[in-house]
């Protein structure tokens, strides 16, 4: 959340510079990579606006962008790894059974009998689909694929999801 409580959603991460004039790659987490430019200024995790991007072209897993004030390779390199956010209210609503990762983090995970397992602490995707990391009450972590078979119920209003542990 941003300072002030506005929920923030990570939409991209800065990658490698592209050329010598300050352009760089963005790894996009939006449905269509070019959508990253449609949500207004990109912010840091605290909600402070950083810049708007101009899309120059496609790249693997994202786009190549230019940013006002970033004029050389060294300035672009200094941004590498920076995660870029937008306030949740700027994003389109999700369909049924669609969730932003940030909507899932913090949900209480329960087994089929209703016993608390822990809380979702992170959502990762290593290429084969989303995986929930559930921090258990005894300090361990359980990794669960985010599929209907493994997570049959997600109730955002109650802030709970049901998990079938492997």
Backbone as CSV, one residue per row, in Angstrom:
resi,resn,N_x,N_y,N_z,CA_x,CA_y,CA_z,C_x,C_y,C_z
1,UNK,0.837,-1.177,0.000,0.000,0.000,0.000,0.880,1.237,0.000
2,UNK,0.377,2.236,-0.658,1.081,3.501,-0.694,0.938,4.199,0.649
3,UNK,1.816,5.160,0.891,1.650,6.007,2.060,0.258,6.605,1.949
4,UNK,-0.533,6.498,2.971,-1.897,6.994,2.916,-2.906,5.893,2.681
5,UNK,-2.473,4.643,2.467,-3.386,3.529,2.399,-3.937,3.164,1.044
6,UNK,-3.510,3.813,-0.030,-4.001,3.459,-1.360,-3.385,2.138,-1.789
7,UNK,-4.204,1.124,-2.101,-3.641,-0.143,-2.572,-2.912,0.051,-3.903
8,UNK,-1.712,-0.500,-4.006,-0.886,-0.390,-5.206,-0.726,-1.772,-5.833
9,UNK,-0.689,-1.814,-7.164,-0.511,-3.066,-7.895,0.739,-2.940,-8.755
10,UNK,1.628,-3.918,-8.644,2.841,-3.924,-9.453,2.473,-4.308,-10.884
11,UNK,2.818,-3.431,-11.844,2.467,-3.674,-13.239,3.683,-3.943,-14.112
12,UNK,4.894,-3.660,-13.605,6.091,-3.866,-14.430,7.340,-3.827,-13.570
13,UNK,8.433,-4.301,-14.174,9.746,-4.204,-13.549,10.732,-3.779,-14.627
14,UNK,11.599,-2.828,-14.275,12.586,-2.317,-15.224,13.631,-3.389,-15.495
15,UNK,13.897,-3.592,-16.779,14.915,-4.544,-17.202,16.142,-3.835,-17.735
16,UNK,16.791,-4.461,-18.675,18.064,-3.980,-19.218,17.877,-2.751,-20.108
17,UNK,18.918,-1.913,-20.165,18.889,-0.802,-21.117,18.793,-1.338,-22.544
18,UNK,18.281,-0.493,-23.435,18.163,-0.845,-24.845,18.802,0.286,-25.644
19,UNK,19.971,0.051,-26.150,20.685,1.091,-26.889,21.406,2.045,-25.956
20,UNK,21.795,3.201,-26.491,22.613,4.147,-25.726,21.892,5.454,-25.410
21,UNK,20.627,5.585,-25.794,19.903,6.853,-25.613,18.888,6.844,-24.468
22,UNK,19.022,5.902,-23.534,18.177,5.921,-22.350,16.958,5.024,-22.390
23,UNK,16.686,4.378,-23.522,15.554,3.449,-23.586,15.883,2.210,-22.752
24,UNK,14.837,1.540,-22.290,15.048,0.306,-21.527,13.857,-0.625,-21.688
25,UNK,14.080,-1.872,-21.317,13.028,-2.881,-21.376,12.211,-2.835,-20.093
26,UNK,10.919,-3.075,-20.233,10.038,-3.265,-19.096,9.474,-4.665,-19.177
27,UNK,9.621,-5.432,-18.129,8.931,-6.725,-18.013,7.553,-6.392,-17.470
28,UNK,6.530,-6.647,-18.261,5.174,-6.211,-17.914,4.358,-7.342,-17.303
29,UNK,3.563,-6.986,-16.306,2.685,-7.937,-15.638,1.223,-7.649,-15.968
30,UNK,0.997,-6.885,-17.014,-0.352,-6.558,-17.464,-0.796,-7.595,-18.484
31,UNK,-2.103,-7.680,-18.706,-2.634,-8.673,-19.641,-2.001,-8.513,-21.026
32,UNK,-1.943,-7.295,-21.517,-1.232,-6.979,-22.761,-0.090,-6.043,-22.370
33,UNK,1.152,-6.337,-22.759,2.287,-5.520,-22.311,2.125,-4.022,-22.565
34,UNK,1.526,-3.660,-23.698,1.396,-2.233,-24.023,0.425,-1.505,-23.088
35,UNK,-0.381,-2.239,-22.340,-1.304,-1.610,-21.393,-0.582,-0.864,-20.279
36,UNK,0.669,-1.183,-20.060,1.413,-0.550,-18.970,1.451,0.973,-19.119
37,UNK,1.354,1.473,-20.333,1.384,2.918,-20.564,0.011,3.566,-20.407
38,UNK,-1.028,2.769,-20.296,-2.393,3.296,-20.289,-2.900,3.705,-18.911
39,UNK,-2.159,3.406,-17.854,-2.663,3.616,-16.500,-2.129,4.879,-15.836
40,UNK,-1.526,5.761,-16.618,-1.010,7.011,-16.064,0.398,6.838,-15.535
41,UNK,0.841,7.797,-14.735,2.220,7.725,-14.235,2.472,6.441,-13.444
42,UNK,3.620,5.858,-13.681,4.044,4.692,-12.915,4.691,5.192,-11.636
43,UNK,4.464,4.466,-10.557,4.868,4.916,-9.226,5.814,3.917,-8.588
44,UNK,6.439,4.362,-7.488,7.181,3.409,-6.670,6.187,2.733,-5.722
45,UNK,6.667,1.838,-4.907,5.804,1.049,-4.017,5.016,1.919,-3.039
46,UNK,5.555,3.086,-2.701,4.890,3.988,-1.762,3.868,4.888,-2.438
47,UNK,3.706,4.740,-3.769,2.716,5.522,-4.486,3.220,6.851,-5.004
48,UNK,4.513,7.103,-4.900,5.081,8.350,-5.408,5.301,8.226,-6.905
49,UNK,4.703,9.126,-7.699,4.864,9.042,-9.156,6.330,9.156,-9.568
50,UNK,6.743,8.281,-10.485,8.111,8.293,-10.996,8.172,8.876,-12.404
51,UNK,7.355,8.304,-13.312,7.380,8.759,-14.701,6.275,8.096,-15.493
52,UNK,5.984,8.680,-16.650,5.127,8.036,-17.643,6.059,7.486,-18.712
53,UNK,5.637,6.427,-19.375,6.482,5.799,-20.380,5.892,5.991,-21.774
54,UNK,6.794,6.064,-22.736,6.418,6.046,-24.151,6.898,4.713,-24.703
55,UNK,5.991,3.940,-25.236,6.359,2.628,-25.761,7.006,2.794,-27.126
56,UNK,8.199,2.214,-27.267,8.936,2.274,-28.527,8.739,1.020,-29.362
57,UNK,8.447,-0.101,-28.694,8.258,-1.343,-29.427,8.152,-2.525,-28.485
58,UNK,7.894,-3.697,-29.062,7.763,-4.905,-28.234,9.133,-5.450,-27.813
59,UNK,9.127,-6.206,-26.744,10.316,-6.924,-26.265,9.822,-8.224,-25.653
60,UNK,10.722,-9.170,-25.473,10.343,-10.430,-24.843,9.775,-10.135,-23.451
61,UNK,8.587,-10.629,-23.157,7.902,-10.449,-21.877,7.550,-8.996,-21.567
62,UNK,7.538,-8.129,-22.571,7.195,-6.743,-22.265,7.350,-5.806,-23.430
63,UNK,7.876,-4.622,-23.124,8.028,-3.567,-24.118,9.351,-2.831,-23.902
64,UNK,9.759,-2.111,-24.935,10.889,-1.193,-24.838,10.282,0.197,-24.713
65,UNK,10.769,0.978,-23.738,10.176,2.276,-23.456,11.226,3.381,-23.390
66,UNK,10.735,4.597,-23.573,11.518,5.800,-23.325,10.807,6.573,-22.227
67,UNK,11.595,7.295,-21.442,11.069,8.070,-20.324,11.695,9.461,-20.371
68,UNK,10.898,10.513,-20.223,11.480,11.852,-20.183,12.549,11.951,-19.091
69,UNK,13.669,12.544,-19.422,14.740,12.735,-18.453,15.748,11.611,-18.394
70,UNK,15.433,10.463,-18.951,16.391,9.345,-19.000,16.983,9.382,-20.405
71,UNK,18.232,9.856,-20.521,18.789,10.134,-21.846,20.005,9.311,-22.229
72,UNK,20.500,8.496,-21.289,21.665,7.684,-21.653,21.579,6.305,-21.010
73,UNK,22.439,5.447,-21.480,22.438,4.052,-21.030,22.667,3.936,-19.518
74,UNK,23.542,4.780,-18.976,23.859,4.711,-17.550,22.629,5.058,-16.696
75,UNK,21.869,6.063,-17.107,20.658,6.430,-16.365,19.626,5.306,-16.433
76,UNK,19.513,4.672,-17.595,18.588,3.541,-17.735,19.058,2.370,-16.875
77,UNK,20.345,2.117,-16.851,20.898,1.019,-16.051,20.632,1.241,-14.561
78,UNK,20.643,2.491,-14.118,20.412,2.800,-12.707,18.999,2.416,-12.262
79,UNK,18.075,2.315,-13.204,16.690,1.941,-12.873,16.466,0.433,-12.857
80,UNK,17.416,-0.336,-13.374,17.222,-1.778,-13.514,16.780,-2.419,-12.199
81,UNK,15.748,-3.244,-12.294,15.228,-3.944,-11.126,14.110,-3.201,-10.408
82,UNK,13.938,-1.920,-10.710,12.886,-1.121,-10.061,11.520,-1.690,-10.410
83,UNK,10.709,-1.956,-9.392,9.339,-2.433,-9.605,8.446,-1.208,-9.705
84,UNK,7.533,-1.223,-10.665,6.687,-0.078,-10.967,5.231,-0.410,-10.672
85,UNK,4.538,0.510,-10.042,3.192,0.293,-9.533,2.224,1.350,-10.062
86,UNK,0.943,1.025,-9.984,-0.123,2.006,-10.183,-1.149,1.775,-9.082
87,UNK,-1.879,2.838,-8.719,-2.944,2.640,-7.729,-3.990,1.666,-8.262
88,UNK,-4.481,0.823,-7.402,-5.439,-0.233,-7.771,-6.656,0.332,-8.505
89,UNK,-7.137,1.527,-8.115,-8.344,2.086,-8.716,-8.154,2.476,-10.185
90,UNK,-6.914,2.576,-10.668,-6.685,2.897,-12.080,-6.792,1.668,-12.985
91,UNK,-6.801,0.494,-12.412,-6.832,-0.741,-13.193,-8.267,-1.169,-13.461
92,UNK,-8.477,-1.902,-14.562,-9.836,-2.368,-14.843,-10.284,-3.398,-13.812
93,UNK,-11.591,-3.493,-13.587,-12.080,-4.523,-12.672,-11.774,-5.910,-13.227
94,UNK,-11.652,-6.864,-12.340,-11.379,-8.235,-12.765,-12.681,-8.971,-13.024
95,UNK,-12.609,-9.984,-13.875,-13.749,-10.861,-14.104,-13.839,-11.859,-12.952
96,UNK,-14.930,-12.620,-12.928,-15.041,-13.689,-11.938,-13.856,-14.629,-12.119
97,UNK,-13.312,-15.093,-11.022,-12.168,-16.011,-11.012,-10.900,-15.386,-11.593
98,UNK,-10.805,-14.061,-11.601,-9.575,-13.358,-11.945,-9.206,-12.482,-10.758
99,UNK,-7.912,-12.423,-10.458,-7.466,-11.675,-9.292,-6.141,-11.003,-9.603
100,UNK,-5.941,-9.838,-9.039,-4.618,-9.240,-9.023,-3.852,-9.904,-7.886
101,UNK,-2.557,-10.151,-8.092,-1.760,-10.810,-7.057,-1.913,-10.108,-5.717
102,UNK,-1.905,-8.781,-5.739,-2.015,-8.025,-4.500,-3.334,-8.281,-3.778
103,UNK,-4.391,-8.702,-4.520,-5.665,-9.030,-3.877,-5.556,-10.308,-3.049
104,UNK,-4.643,-11.184,-3.412,-4.514,-12.478,-2.744,-3.590,-12.430,-1.529
105,UNK,-2.586,-11.556,-1.581,-1.633,-11.463,-0.475,-2.365,-10.983,0.774
106,UNK,-2.165,-11.709,1.859,-2.804,-11.378,3.127,-4.055,-12.188,3.419
107,UNK,-4.578,-12.912,2.414,-5.762,-13.730,2.667,-5.415,-14.882,3.605
108,UNK,-6.358,-15.211,4.472,-6.196,-16.361,5.353,-6.429,-17.630,4.541
109,UNK,-5.530,-18.585,4.668,-5.669,-19.868,3.977,-6.190,-20.907,4.970
110,UNK,-7.253,-21.591,4.549,-7.853,-22.636,5.390,-7.900,-23.939,4.620
111,UNK,-7.819,-25.047,5.355,-7.956,-26.355,4.708,-9.431,-26.656,4.489
112,UNK,-9.733,-27.830,3.914,-11.115,-28.185,3.587,-12.020,-28.286,4.812
113,UNK,-11.424,-28.554,5.977,-12.204,-28.658,7.211,-12.412,-27.296,7.875
114,UNK,-11.811,-26.244,7.304,-11.966,-24.904,7.862,-10.892,-24.506,8.851
115,UNK,-9.869,-25.370,9.024,-8.772,-25.049,9.940,-7.810,-24.072,9.276
116,UNK,-7.337,-23.103,10.034,-6.400,-22.121,9.495,-5.039,-22.754,9.263
117,UNK,-4.521,-22.552,8.044,-3.179,-23.018,7.686,-2.184,-21.882,7.880
118,UNK,-2.575,-20.684,7.468,-1.706,-19.514,7.566,-2.250,-18.408,6.687
119,UNK,-1.358,-17.542,6.205,-1.752,-16.433,5.335,-0.916,-16.455,4.066
120,UNK,-1.511,-15.985,2.969,-0.781,-15.858,1.710,0.213,-14.712,1.886
121,UNK,1.496,-15.016,1.727,2.531,-13.992,1.890,3.086,-13.518,0.553
122,UNK,2.906,-14.317,-0.511,3.410,-13.923,-1.826,2.743,-14.763,-2.900
123,UNK,2.748,-14.221,-4.108,2.296,-14.948,-5.293,3.436,-14.860,-6.298
124,UNK,3.883,-16.002,-6.772,4.991,-16.044,-7.724,4.550,-16.751,-8.992
125,UNK,5.276,-16.490,-10.058,5.036,-17.197,-11.306,6.387,-17.420,-11.958
126,UNK,6.788,-18.674,-12.042,8.075,-19.031,-12.629,7.920,-19.564,-14.041
127,UNK,6.759,-19.299,-14.643,6.530,-19.689,-16.025,5.499,-20.779,-16.215
128,UNK,5.186,-21.520,-15.175,4.229,-22.617,-15.307,2.906,-22.314,-14.619
129,UNK,2.686,-21.077,-14.241,1.452,-20.703,-13.561,1.742,-20.096,-12.207
130,UNK,0.727,-19.455,-11.648,0.884,-18.787,-10.358,0.983,-19.802,-9.227
131,UNK,1.821,-19.461,-8.245,2.018,-20.289,-7.060,1.830,-19.400,-5.841
132,UNK,0.995,-19.846,-4.908,0.796,-19.118,-3.658,1.813,-19.597,-2.633
133,UNK,2.447,-18.650,-1.955,3.292,-18.991,-0.816,2.485,-18.666,0.430
134,UNK,2.232,-19.700,1.211,1.440,-19.539,2.427,2.371,-19.667,3.625
135,UNK,2.447,-18.593,4.402,3.227,-18.619,5.638,2.380,-19.267,6.715
136,UNK,2.869,-20.383,7.252,2.095,-21.120,8.249,2.317,-20.530,9.639
137,UNK,1.432,-20.890,10.542,1.511,-20.355,11.899,2.753,-20.825,12.650
138,UNK,3.370,-21.931,12.206,4.587,-22.412,12.873,5.857,-21.930,12.175
139,UNK,5.716,-20.947,11.262,6.886,-20.329,10.636,7.370,-20.974,9.351
140,UNK,6.720,-22.040,8.909,7.104,-22.677,7.654,6.387,-21.987,6.500
141,UNK,6.704,-22.422,5.286,5.988,-21.957,4.100,5.473,-23.156,3.330
142,UNK,4.264,-23.034,2.834,3.679,-24.042,1.946,3.519,-23.386,0.580
143,UNK,3.927,-24.080,-0.475,3.743,-23.600,-1.840,2.599,-24.372,-2.467
144,UNK,1.636,-23.634,-3.001,0.426,-24.251,-3.537,0.159,-23.674,-4.915
145,UNK,-0.032,-24.519,-5.936,-0.370,-23.982,-7.258,-1.718,-23.272,-7.199
146,UNK,-1.801,-22.129,-7.861,-3.060,-21.384,-7.843,-3.937,-21.894,-8.971
147,UNK,-4.511,-23.066,-8.729,-5.432,-23.709,-9.670,-6.742,-23.974,-8.942
148,UNK,-7.798,-24.203,-9.695,-9.098,-24.493,-9.066,-9.016,-25.770,-8.227
149,UNK,-8.232,-26.761,-8.657,-8.114,-28.011,-7.894,-7.433,-27.789,-6.547
150,UNK,-6.423,-26.944,-6.502,-5.680,-26.721,-5.258,-6.267,-25.595,-4.411
151,UNK,-6.959,-24.651,-5.061,-7.575,-23.524,-4.361,-9.012,-23.392,-4.878
152,UNK,-9.911,-24.236,-4.354,-11.270,-24.256,-4.904,-12.128,-23.049,-4.541
153,UNK,-11.782,-22.327,-3.464,-12.602,-21.194,-3.034,-11.709,-20.000,-2.731
154,UNK,-12.064,-18.844,-3.324,-11.435,-17.569,-2.987,-12.565,-16.615,-2.645
155,UNK,-12.554,-16.116,-1.418,-13.580,-15.184,-0.963,-12.885,-13.892,-0.531
156,UNK,-12.817,-12.925,-1.462,-12.123,-11.675,-1.169,-12.832,-10.876,-0.084
157,UNK,-14.147,-10.932,-0.053,-14.883,-10.172,0.970,-14.569,-10.680,2.367
158,UNK,-14.513,-11.988,2.529,-14.205,-12.572,3.837,-12.698,-12.641,4.079
159,UNK,-11.888,-12.339,3.030,-10.425,-12.377,3.091,-9.902,-13.775,3.428
160,UNK,-10.541,-14.795,2.775,-10.222,-16.199,3.038,-10.150,-16.952,1.725
161,UNK,-9.252,-17.933,1.664,-9.288,-18.896,0.570,-9.137,-20.289,1.132
162,UNK,-9.705,-21.243,0.393,-9.665,-22.648,0.808,-8.570,-23.328,-0.007
163,UNK,-7.759,-24.125,0.675,-6.592,-24.739,0.042,-6.607,-26.241,0.242
164,UNK,-6.301,-26.969,-0.830,-6.084,-28.403,-0.753,-4.575,-28.600,-0.805
165,UNK,-3.973,-28.933,0.348,-2.524,-29.098,0.390,-2.109,-30.372,-0.318
166,UNK,-0.961,-30.323,-0.990,-0.475,-31.537,-1.684,-0.106,-32.635,-0.713
